[in-house]
């Protein structure tokens, strides 16, 4: 009986560690996603040229994006 409880505790530890690894992986993916969105935002802002007609479209897209 005690041996069976120890096996269950070992399995619970393994599952807990897998859950932590999954959580960290999800956090890493969110960080990469936010970094890519931030880089796209910087590119969009740097490409604005207020003298051209296309910049108005990009600026409208930027406002819509925000």
C-alpha positions in Angstrom: 0.0 0.0 0.0 2.8 2.5 0.9 4.7 1.5 -2.2 1.7 2.3 -4.3 1.3 5.7 -2.7 4.9 6.5 -3.4 4.4 5.6 -7.1 1.5 7.9 -7.3 3.5 10.7 -5.7 6.3 10.2 -8.2 3.8 10.3 -11.1 2.3 13.5 -9.6 5.8 15.1 -9.4 6.4 14.2 -13.1 3.0 15.6 -14.1 3.6 18.7 -12.1 7.0 19.3 -13.8 5.5 18.7 -17.2 2.8 21.3 -16.4 5.5 23.8 -15.4 7.4 23.1 -18.6 4.2 23.6 -20.6 3.5 26.9 -18.9 7.0 28.1 -19.6 6.7 27.1 -23.2 3.5 29.0 -23.6 5.0 32.1 -21.9 8.0 31.9 -24.4 5.6 31.7 -27.3 3.7 34.7 -26.1 7.0 36.6 -25.6 8.1 35.8 -29.2 4.7 36.8 -30.5 4.7 40.2 -28.7 8.3 40.8 -29.8 7.2 40.2 -33.5 4.2 42.5 -33.1 6.4 45.2 -31.5 8.9 44.9 -34.4 6.1 45.2 -37.0 4.8 48.2 -35.1 8.3 49.9 -35.2 8.6 49.1 -38.9 5.1 50.6 -39.6 5.9 53.8 -37.6 9.3 54.2 -39.3 7.8 53.8 -42.7 5.3 56.6 -42.2 5.9 59.5 -44.6 3.4 62.3 -44.1 3.9 63.7 -47.6 2.6 60.6 -49.5 -0.9 59.3 -50.0 0.2 55.7 -49.0 1.3 56.9 -45.6 -2.3 57.9 -44.8 -3.3 54.3 -45.5 -0.5 53.0 -43.3 -1.4 55.5 -40.6 -5.0 54.4 -40.7 -3.9 50.8 -40.5 -1.8 51.7 -37.5 -4.7 53.3 -35.7 -6.9 50.3 -36.5 -4.1 48.0 -35.3 -4.0 49.9 -31.9 
